[in-house]
Amino acid sequence: MDPARAVDPQWNHQAGTASNTPLQDLDSPIPQETCHACADLDGLRAAAAEAEGVVHLAFDHDFARHAAAAAGAELAAIEAFGGALEGSGRPLVVASGGPVGSEQDTPPAAGSPRIAGGRAALALAGRGVRSSVVRLAPTVHDDRACGLVQQLVATARQKGVSGYLGDGANRWPSVHRLDAARLFRLALEKAPAGSVLHGVGEEGVRIRAVAEVIARRLDVPLAPVATEDAAAHFGFLARILGNDMTASNTLTRQLLNWRPTRPTLLEDLDRGQYFG
């Protein structure tokens, strides 16, 4: 997701990636782009020093392979941005994970490998950086097949059953990609230093409801998966699929006058692009 491109394609901005993925492999051209891998700390510092503000989204999401290394690279990148912006009062907006409860609540340290990066970004407020953190819902969606829900679709297709854990009543927050993009833009423009924001459009979508849509669209049975079979059935998702993790966006809406208006997760999922 590129918040600048999604909200205003005329923004003059630079781009960084979690790896050396060329920008032409992303979804559309970016005007006057410069690409930096997150490991290129000198490049990140130089770009940040020339920028009016920084939005940091990139993260290596191969959690199963090297979550600790990814989190370490995240901290190094944030420190590089902070060093370039220190004392300037310019904004740094960092994508984080693990929204739970309200924006004033502290997520558990083990909740997301991005939480440590969010804390590091907030600490930069004491060094003259207008830093803020957007805790993104675990499901960022649009009408294209993407994200964790696409993993559930792939699992249901492979296993021949659309499953859920327990009674499926547990809930996940979600947000539409373009609603999230507007939130990042508002944070860049006017979020006070040290702000914690929740990129949450829907505070809780029941996992069974997601599984029901998947079952209907794939024409496969809907069934619970026993806890002892979860890892074999869902893979890495088994660690989080049964969690009940609702999150509020009330303080974010009040602070920035942000109003999510895009389709809901179930509406996007039912449009069928996830099943092509």
C-alpha positions in Angstrom: 0.0 0.0 0.0 1.3 3.4 -1.0 -0.6 6.1 0.9 0.7 8.9 -1.3 -0.3 7.2 -4.5 -3.6 6.0 -3.2 -4.7 9.4 -2.0 -3.0 11.9 -4.2 -1.0 10.7 -7.3 0.5 14.2 -7.6 2.5 13.8 -4.4 6.2 14.0 -5.1 7.7 11.2 -3.0 10.4 8.6 -2.7 9.9 5.0 -2.0 11.7 2.3 -0.1 11.1 -1.4 -0.1 11.8 -4.2 2.4 14.0 -5.9 -0.2 15.5 -4.9 -3.5 12.1 -5.3 -5.3 12.2 -2.8 -8.2 9.3 -0.3 -8.2 8.2 -1.3 -11.7 7.1 -4.6 -10.0 4.6 -2.7 -7.8 1.2 -1.7 -9.1 1.8 1.6 -10.9 4.6 4.1 -11.7 5.6 6.6 -9.0 6.7 10.1 -10.1 10.3 11.0 -9.4 10.9 7.9 -7.3 14.1 6.7 -5.7 14.2 3.2 -4.4 16.1 2.2 -1.3 16.1 -1.2 0.4 15.6 -1.0 4.1 19.1 -2.4 4.6 20.5 0.6 2.8 20.7 2.8 5.9 22.8 5.5 4.2 20.3 5.8 1.5 17.4 6.0 4.0 19.2 8.8 5.9 20.0 10.7 2.8 16.4 10.5 1.5 14.9 11.5 4.9 17.3 14.4 5.2 15.9 15.9 2.0 12.2 15.0 2.6 9.5 17.2 4.2 8.3 14.0 6.0 8.7 10.3 6.0 6.1 7.5 6.0 7.7 4.1 6.8 5.6 1.1 5.7 8.1 -1.5 4.5 8.6 -4.7 6.5 9.8 -8.2 5.7 6.7 -10.3 6.5 8.3 -13.7 6.2 7.8 -14.2 10.0 8.2 -17.9 9.9 11.7 -17.6 8.5 13.3 -14.8 10.4 11.0 -12.6 12.6 13.8 -11.5 14.9 16.0 -10.4 11.9 13.1 -8.5 10.3 12.4 -6.7 13.6 16.1 -5.8 13.9 16.1 -4.4 10.4 13.0 -2.4 11.3 14.6 -0.8 14.3 17.7 0.1 12.3 15.7 1.8 9.6 13.7 3.8 12.1 16.8 4.9 13.8 18.3 6.0 10.5 15.2 8.1 9.8 15.2 9.5 13.3 18.9 10.5 13.0 18.2 12.4 9.8 15.0 14.1 11.1 16.3 14.8 14.7 15.6 18.4 15.9 13.7 19.3 12.7 10.1 18.9 13.9 9.4 17.1 10.6 7.0 14.1 10.6 7.8 10.5 10.7 4.9 8.1 10.4 5.6 4.4 11.1 3.3 1.5 10.4 3.1 -0.8 13.3 0.9 -3.8 14.3 -1.0 -5.2 17.2 -4.0 -2.8 17.7 -5.8 -3.9 20.8 -8.4 -2.1 22.9 -8.0 1.7 22.5 -5.1 3.8 21.3 -4.1 4.3 24.9 -3.7 0.6 25.6 -0.2 -1.0 25.3 -0.1 -4.1 23.0 1.7 -7.2 24.3 5.3 -7.3 23.4 4.8 -10.7 21.7 1.7 -9.5 19.7 3.5 -8.4 16.6 7.1 -8.2 15.4 6.5 -4.6 14.5 5.6 -3.4 18.0 9.2 -2.7 19.0 9.6 -0.5 15.9 6.5 1.4 16.9 7.9 2.1 20.4 11.2 3.2 18.9 9.4 5.7 16.6 7.4 7.1 19.5 10.6 7.7 21.5 11.8 9.9 18.7 9.3 12.5 19.7 11.7 13.4 22.5 14.4 14.1 20.0 12.5 16.7 18.0 10.8 14.5 15.5 7.0 14.7 15.0 6.7 11.0 15.1 3.5 9.0 15.1 2.6 5.3 14.9 -0.3 3.8 12.9 -1.2 0.4 14.4 -2.7 -1.4 11.4 -5.4 -3.9 11.7 -4.2 -7.5 11.0 -6.5 -7.5 7.9 -5.8 -4.7 5.4 -8.0 -5.4 2.5 -9.5 -4.2 -0.8 -11.2 -5.9 -3.7 -7.9 -7.6 -4.8 -6.7 -10.9 -3.4 -4.2 -9.9 -0.7 -3.2 -10.3 3.0 -4.1 -12.8 5.6 -7.5 -13.4 4.3 -6.0 -14.6 1.0 -4.0 -17.1 3.1 -7.3 -18.4 4.5 -8.7 -18.7 1.0 -5.6 -20.6 -0.2 -5.8 -22.9 2.8 -9.5 -23.7 2.2 -8.9 -24.4 -1.4 -6.0 -26.7 -0.6 -7.7 -28.6 2.3 -11.1 -28.7 0.7 -12.8 -27.2 3.8 -13.2 -23.6 5.1 -12.1 -23.9 8.7 -12.0 -21.8 11.9 -10.9 -22.4 15.4 -13.3 -23.0 18.4 -16.7 -21.7 17.6 -15.3 -19.0 15.3 -16.8 -16.2 17.4 -13.4 -14.5 17.9 -13.0 -11.2 16.1 -10.3 -9.4 14.1 -10.2 -5.7 13.3 -9.9 -4.8 9.6 -9.4 -1.7 7.5 -9.7 -1.0 3.8 -6.5 -0.1 2.1 -7.7 3.3 0.9 -9.1 4.2 4.3 -5.7 3.3 5.8 -3.9 5.4 3.1 -5.9 8.5 4.0 -5.1 7.9 7.7 -1.3 7.9 6.9 -1.7 11.1 5.0 -3.6 12.8 7.8 -0.9 11.6 10.3 1.8 13.0 8.0 0.1 16.3 7.8 -1.1 17.0 11.4 -0.7 14.2 13.9 1.0 15.6 17.1 4.4 14.2 18.1 4.0 10.9 20.0 0.5 10.1 18.6 -0.6 6.5 18.6 -3.3 5.9 15.9 -5.4 2.9 15.1 -5.7 2.0 11.4 -9.0 0.2 12.1 -12.1 0.5 10.0 -14.1 -2.3 11.6 -13.4 -3.0 15.2 -14.1 -6.7 15.0 -15.1 -9.1 12.2 -16.0 -12.6 13.4 -13.7 -15.2 11.9 -16.5 -17.6 11.3 -18.2 -15.0 9.1 -15.1 -14.8 7.0 -14.9 -18.6 6.8 -18.6 -18.7 5.8 -18.0 -16.4 2.8 -15.0 -18.5 1.8 -16.9 -21.7 2.0 -19.8 -20.4 -0.1 -17.5 -18.9 -2.8 -15.3 -22.0 -3.0 -18.3 -24.4 -2.6 -16.5 -26.3 0.1 -17.8 -27.4 3.6 -17.6 -25.1 6.6 -16.2 -26.8 9.7 -14.3 -26.1 12.9 -10.7 -27.3 13.1 -9.5 -28.9 16.4 -6.9 -27.0 18.3 -4.5 -29.9 18.1 -4.8 -29.9 14.3 -4.5 -26.1 13.9 -0.8 -26.0 13.0 -1.1 -28.7 10.4 -4.2 -27.1 8.9 -3.5 -23.4 9.0 0.3 -23.2 9.1 1.7 -20.0 10.6 -1.8 -18.5 10.9 -2.6 -21.1 13.6 -0.7 -18.9 16.1 -3.1 -16.0 15.7 -6.3 -17.2 14.1 -8.0 -18.1 17.3 -7.2 -14.7 19.0 -10.0 -12.3 19.9 -8.4 -8.9 19.2 -11.0 -6.2 18.8 -9.6 -2.6 18.6 -11.2 0.8 18.7 -10.6 3.7 16.4 -12.5 6.4 18.5 -9.5 8.4 19.6 -8.0 8.4 16.1 -11.2 9.6 14.5 -11.5 12.4 17.1 -7.8 13.5 16.7 -7.6 13.6 12.9 -11.3 13.7 11.9 -10.6 10.4 10.0 -13.7 8.6 8.8 -13.4 5.2 7.2 -15.9 5.0 4.3 -14.7 2.2 2.0 -16.3 -1.3 1.7 -16.1 -3.7 4.7 -13.9 -6.8 4.7 -16.9 -9.2 4.0 -18.1 -6.9 1.2 -14.6 -7.0 -0.5 -14.3 -10.7 0.1 -17.7 -11.5 -1.4 -16.8 -9.6 -4.6 -15.0 -12.7 -5.8 -11.5 -11.3 -6.6 -10.0 -13.5 -3.9 -11.3 -16.6 -5.6 -10.1 -16.0 -9.2 
